Amino acid sequence: MQNTRLPAVKIRHLIVFAVVLITFGSPISLSTARADLGSAARSVPSASLVGQGRLTFLGIKVFDAALYAPGGTYSPSKPFALKLTYLRNFKGQAIAKRSADEMRKQGASKAQLAKWTKQMEAMFPNVSSGQSITGVRTASGSTVFYFGNRKIGTISDKAFSKRFFAIWLGNRTGNPRLRAKLVGAGS
């Protein structure tokens, strides 16, 4: 009969490894967030997943949303990233127009919307199912957009950032259940 006991040295290594994981947390969560955000992760220090959810309309899957923030704690005045992974094909112009419609509901003026719609139409690409657009609210209050891993533009207007991200994260969002999944029901 074979001896199946582990040598004492291996047991000690396993114990040390377990203690390190418990003490310092798993390195997988940070590397996973970085992999999920790609280039956008550089703008959100120590990015971790805050929450995620799916938007459906009349039973049709539209997109999956994931919110990342430093240490996994969302604050609208600090850097964060909102990644939308589309589950259907959309024209960039349609995404821009729908975003502008939702920003109007958040209180944006006609003049602001006219300017912002042009900027978004020029920036947002057509998307196919499985592709993502990530919006990053930077420390300065600008919004930087990424298509997959490629930066596609910046809008350096704090009012734009506030109205744009309020579509999903604001108290007056049209999708309160999605907001609750992204930021937590108590936020």
C-alpha positions as CSV (number, residue, x, y, z in Angstrom):
1,M,0.0,0.0,0.0
2,Q,1.3,3.4,-1.0
3,N,1.7,6.3,1.5
4,T,-0.5,9.1,0.3
5,R,0.6,11.6,2.9
6,L,2.0,14.9,1.6
7,P,5.5,15.7,2.7
8,A,5.6,18.3,5.5
9,V,7.3,20.8,3.2
10,K,4.5,20.7,0.7
11,I,1.9,21.1,3.5
12,R,3.7,24.2,4.8
13,H,3.8,25.7,1.3
14,L,0.1,25.1,0.9
15,I,-0.6,26.7,4.3
16,V,1.5,29.7,3.5
17,F,-0.2,30.1,0.1
18,A,-3.6,30.0,1.7
19,V,-2.7,32.6,4.3
20,V,-1.3,34.9,1.6
21,L,-4.6,34.6,-0.4
22,I,-6.7,35.2,2.7
23,T,-4.6,38.1,3.8
24,F,-4.1,39.9,0.6
25,G,-7.1,38.8,-1.4
26,S,-7.0,37.0,-4.7
27,P,-4.9,38.6,-7.5
28,I,-7.5,37.2,-9.9
29,S,-10.1,39.8,-9.2
30,L,-7.9,42.8,-10.2
31,S,-6.4,41.0,-13.2
32,T,-9.9,40.0,-14.3
33,A,-11.1,43.6,-14.1
34,R,-8.1,44.8,-16.0
35,A,-8.7,42.2,-18.7
36,D,-12.4,43.1,-18.9
37,L,-11.7,46.8,-19.2
38,G,-8.6,46.5,-21.4
39,S,-7.1,50.0,-22.2
40,A,-9.8,51.7,-20.2
41,A,-8.4,50.3,-17.0
42,R,-5.5,52.8,-17.0
43,S,-8.0,55.6,-16.3
44,V,-9.6,53.8,-13.3
45,P,-6.9,53.0,-10.7
46,S,-7.4,49.7,-8.8
47,A,-10.6,49.0,-10.8
48,S,-12.8,46.3,-9.5
49,L,-16.3,45.2,-10.5
50,V,-19.0,47.1,-8.6
51,G,-22.0,45.4,-10.2
52,Q,-23.4,44.1,-13.4
53,G,-26.8,43.6,-15.1
54,R,-28.6,43.0,-18.4
55,L,-31.0,45.4,-20.1
56,T,-33.9,43.8,-21.9
57,F,-36.7,45.5,-23.8
58,L,-40.0,43.5,-24.3
59,G,-38.0,40.3,-23.6
60,I,-35.3,41.2,-26.2
61,K,-31.7,41.2,-24.8
62,V,-30.1,44.6,-25.6
63,F,-26.8,44.7,-23.7
64,D,-25.0,43.6,-20.6
65,A,-23.6,46.4,-18.4
66,A,-20.8,46.3,-15.9
67,L,-19.6,49.0,-13.6
68,Y,-16.0,49.2,-12.4
69,A,-14.6,51.6,-9.8
70,P,-11.5,51.9,-7.5
71,G,-11.7,49.1,-4.9
72,G,-15.2,48.2,-6.2
73,T,-16.8,51.3,-4.6
74,Y,-18.8,53.6,-6.9
75,S,-18.8,57.3,-6.4
76,P,-20.2,59.6,-9.2
77,S,-17.5,62.2,-8.5
78,K,-14.6,59.8,-8.8
79,P,-13.2,57.8,-11.8
80,F,-15.3,54.8,-12.9
81,A,-15.9,52.8,-16.0
82,L,-19.2,51.6,-17.4
83,K,-18.9,48.9,-20.0
84,L,-21.8,48.0,-22.3
85,T,-21.5,44.7,-24.2
86,Y,-24.1,44.7,-26.9
87,L,-26.2,41.6,-27.5
88,R,-27.6,42.9,-30.8
89,N,-26.3,44.8,-33.8
90,F,-26.8,48.6,-33.6
91,K,-25.7,51.6,-35.8
92,G,-23.5,54.1,-34.0
93,Q,-25.9,56.9,-35.0
94,A,-28.8,55.0,-33.3
95,I,-26.7,54.6,-30.1
96,A,-26.0,58.3,-30.1
97,K,-29.6,59.4,-30.7
98,R,-30.9,57.0,-28.0
99,S,-28.3,58.3,-25.6
100,A,-29.3,61.9,-26.4
101,D,-33.0,61.0,-25.8
102,E,-32.1,59.6,-22.4
103,M,-29.9,62.6,-21.5
104,R,-32.8,64.9,-22.3
105,K,-34.8,63.0,-19.7
106,Q,-31.9,63.6,-17.3
107,G,-32.4,67.4,-17.7
108,A,-30.0,68.3,-20.5
109,S,-30.9,71.5,-22.5
110,K,-31.6,71.5,-26.3
111,A,-28.3,73.4,-26.9
112,Q,-26.3,70.9,-24.9
113,L,-28.1,67.9,-26.7
114,A,-27.4,69.3,-30.1
115,K,-23.7,69.7,-29.4
116,W,-23.4,66.3,-27.6
117,T,-25.4,64.4,-30.2
118,K,-23.0,65.5,-33.0
119,Q,-20.0,64.5,-30.9
120,M,-21.5,61.1,-30.1
121,E,-22.5,60.5,-33.7
122,A,-19.0,61.2,-34.9
123,M,-17.5,58.9,-32.3
124,F,-19.8,55.9,-31.8
125,P,-19.2,53.0,-34.2
126,N,-21.6,50.5,-35.5
127,V,-21.6,47.5,-33.1
128,S,-22.2,43.8,-33.6
129,S,-23.4,41.4,-31.0
130,G,-20.6,40.7,-28.5
131,Q,-18.8,44.0,-29.1
132,S,-18.5,46.6,-26.3
133,I,-18.3,50.3,-25.8
134,T,-16.8,51.5,-22.5
135,G,-17.3,55.0,-21.1
136,V,-14.8,56.2,-18.5
137,R,-15.5,59.1,-16.1
138,T,-12.0,60.4,-15.5
139,A,-10.7,62.2,-12.4
140,S,-11.1,65.5,-14.2
141,G,-14.7,64.8,-15.1
142,S,-14.2,64.1,-18.8
143,T,-15.6,61.1,-20.5
144,V,-13.3,58.9,-22.5
145,F,-14.9,56.2,-24.8
146,Y,-13.3,52.9,-25.9
147,F,-14.6,50.5,-28.6
148,G,-13.3,47.2,-27.4
149,N,-9.7,48.0,-26.5
150,R,-9.3,51.1,-28.8
151,K,-9.9,54.6,-27.6
152,I,-12.4,56.3,-29.9
153,G,-12.7,59.8,-28.3
154,T,-13.1,62.1,-25.4
155,I,-15.8,64.6,-24.4
156,S,-14.2,67.1,-22.0
157,D,-17.4,68.5,-20.5
158,K,-18.4,67.7,-16.9
159,A,-22.0,68.3,-17.7
160,F,-21.9,65.7,-20.4
161,S,-20.4,63.2,-18.0
162,K,-23.0,63.8,-15.4
163,R,-26.0,63.5,-17.9
164,F,-24.5,60.6,-19.9
165,F,-23.8,58.3,-17.0
166,A,-27.0,59.3,-15.3
167,I,-28.8,57.3,-18.0
168,W,-27.8,54.2,-16.2
169,L,-26.5,55.3,-12.8
170,G,-28.6,58.4,-11.9
171,N,-31.5,58.4,-9.4
172,R,-33.9,59.4,-12.2
173,T,-32.8,56.6,-14.6
174,G,-35.5,54.9,-16.7
175,N,-34.0,51.6,-15.6
176,P,-34.0,51.5,-11.8
177,R,-33.6,47.7,-11.6
178,L,-30.5,47.8,-13.8
179,R,-29.1,50.7,-11.7
180,A,-29.6,48.7,-8.5
181,K,-27.7,45.8,-10.0
182,L,-24.9,48.1,-11.1
183,V,-24.4,50.3,-8.0
184,G,-26.3,48.4,-5.3
185,A,-29.8,48.9,-4.0
186,G,-28.6,51.1,-1.1
187,S,-26.9,53.7,-3.3
